[in-house]
Amino acid sequence: MQLLIDIRTKKDKKLFIDLANRLDIKSAEISVEDFEDIALAHAIKNGLKSPKIDKETFINSLQKRINKK
């Protein structure tokens, strides 16, 4: 099971890391880029289970996601 927490201050980051260590829970800091890569890999993996779509539809879908940023 995974949990993602968007921590905004160094003080809060330290608090969560200390708590994870105290509870003997693994924790790791990842960059936004790493998170996006993980999300894309997950979407691709789930997409492999869905019905096939044509190339144009797929490209348009990716373009819409990029434009939302």
ABEGO torsion letter per residue (X at the ends): XBBBBBBABAAAAAAAAAAAAAAGBBBBBBBAAAAAAAAAAAAAAAAAABBBBBAAAAAAAAAAAAAAX
